[in-house]
Amino acid sequence: MTTARASYHHGNLREELVRVARELARVDGADAIGIREATRQVGVTARAAYRHFADRDAFVSAVAVSVLDEMAATIAARQADADDGTALLTAVGEGYIAFALDEPGWFDVAFFAMGEKLQAGGRSPYTLLEESLEALVAEGRLAADRVGDAAMTCWSGVHGFATLTSRGPLRALPRETIDDQARVVVADLVAAVTRPTKD
């Protein structure tokens, strides 16, 4: 009996299929995820996978949740030394972009489950963004009624830059150039959302 089949009989097939699918997606993104290929690599039939996933969309979603967990952990690690809301928010933006650049395939697949992740109340890059903005509110640097708009401004700006540079037309730029520009983009977004509004 192979290790994969032994794992299946111990109830670990779901986790093993997600692990294999993550590796399939690492280079080519969501399009590379297939139940047939994942089950072939694990050493079980496709029928066995359907005991855990209703269809391919559910499979991709499970992989995406796994990637979002890792993305959130990566960002949270950057926040470890942050001593105020500005530093927390900066870490979210820079960590988000860095993850996209380091793992473009995973970045591609991650957002297939963002809505599901938020509905489940799990930690995600977006919830870390919201927590950072709430810290700014607590410090008196952001009005509570501006949190929603600030979240949209930050997420749109950072996600747009991350997409352009990880999988879009700016991906050919030298990494050093992208990293430098990323710091500027994030700093500008932080400044924009913390700028006092006129009455």
N, C-alpha and C positions, 0 to 999 in steps of 0.2 A: 504493500500500500504506500503510495507517495505521501510526502509531507502535506501536500495540498488536500488530498482526499482525507488524510487523518485529521487535518484541521476542520474540514467540512463536518466530519462526524462528531467533532467536539463543538460544533456550533459557531465556528469562526469563518465560515465561507464568505459571509457578507463582508467582513473586514478585509479578507484576503482579496476579494474581487475589487474592492475600492482601492486597495494598495496597488494592485496591478494596473488598474485604470488610471490612477494618478501618474504612473510612469508612462503610460501610453500618451497621456495628455501633456506631459512635461515639455515636449518639444513642439508638438503640432496642435495643442489646444483641444477644445471640446470635440472637434470633428474626428479626432483620433480615437475617441472612446466608443468601443463597440462591445456588446455583451458576448458575441461569438468569439472575438479575439481574446477577450479577458478570460472567458471560461476555458478556451484552448490553452492559454498559458498556465492557468491554475491546474488544469487537468481534470475538469468535470464537464458535464454536458450543459448546454444552454438551459435545458429544462430545470436543472438544479438552481441556476441563477434566478429564474423566475419565481422561485419560492421566496425570494428575498426582495425582488424588485418587480413591480407591476409591468414595467416596460422600459425602453431605453431612456426615456425622459426621467423616470424615477432613478435610474442608475446614474445618469449624469448629475442629477440633483444631489445624490448622496456623495458623489465625488466632490462636487462643488462645496458642499457643507464642510467636508474634510479640509479642503484647501482654505476656505474662509477661516476655519479655526486656526490653521497655521499662520495665515496672514495676520489675524488679530494678535496672536501670540508674539509674532515678530515685531509688530508695532508696539505692543505693550512693553516689550523688552527695551525699546528705545525710550519709552516714557519713564523708565525706572528712576532716572536721576532728575527728572523734571521737578522744579520747585514752585511752579506757578502755572496758571492756565495758558499763558502764552507758550511756555515751553512744552506743555502737554499737547497743545494744538499743532505746534511746529513738528513735534515728533510724529503725530498722526500723518501729516502731509508728507513729510520726508520719508517716513517708513512705507507709506502706501506706494509712492513712486519707486522707491528702491526695490520693493517686492516685485512690482510690475517689470522692472528692468532685469532683475535677477532671475525671475521665473515667468517669462512671458506666456508660456503655455498654460501654466496654472492660473495666471491672471485672466486669461481668456475664459477659462471654465468657471472661475469663482462666482461670477454674477448670475449664473443660472439658478442659484439658490438664495440670493440676497433677500428676496421677499419672504421666502420660507423661513430663513434664519431670523429675520426680524419678528415674524409672527410667533415664532417659538420662544422668543425672548432670549435667545442665545447671544453671546458676545461676538461681535463682528467689527470690522473696521468702522462701520457707520455708528455703532453704539459707542465706540471709543471716541469718535468725533463728537457725538452728542455729550458725552461725559466731559470732554475738554471744554466745550462751550458752556456747560453748566458750571464748571470751575471758574470761568471768566465772569459769569453772572454773579457767583458768590463773592468774587473779588471786586465787584462793582465796575467791571470793565466792559460789560455787555448787558444791555437791557433784556430782561426775561422775554419780552414780547418780540425780540429780534432773533431768538435762537433758531427758529425754523428757517428764516431767510438766510441767516449766517451759515447754517448747515448746508443749504442748497448752494450757496456761493462757494463754500470751501470744497464740497464734494464734486461739484461740476468742474471747477477749475483744476483740481488735482487729478480727477479721473480723466479729464480731457488731455492734460499734459502727459499723464502716464500712458494713455492709449496712443497718442501721437508718437511718443518716443520708444515704446516697447514693441508695438506692432504696426505702427503707422508710418507716414512718410518721413518722420524725423529719426527713425531707428538707426540710420546709417551714421549719424553724428557720433564723434568720439564720446565714450562714456564720461570722461572728465568734463567735457563741455556740457553734456546733459545734466550731470550732477551739479555743476555750478549754476546752470539755469534753473534747475529744480529748486535750489535754495532761494533763488530770487523770486520765483513764482510763489512758493509757500510763504515767504516773508511778506510779499505784497498782499496775499490773501489774508494773512493774519492781521496785517495793518488795516486792511479794508474793513474787516468785521469788528475790530476794536476801536475804530475811529469814532469819536463822539459825533452824534447826530445833532443837527441843528433843530431847534424847536420850531 
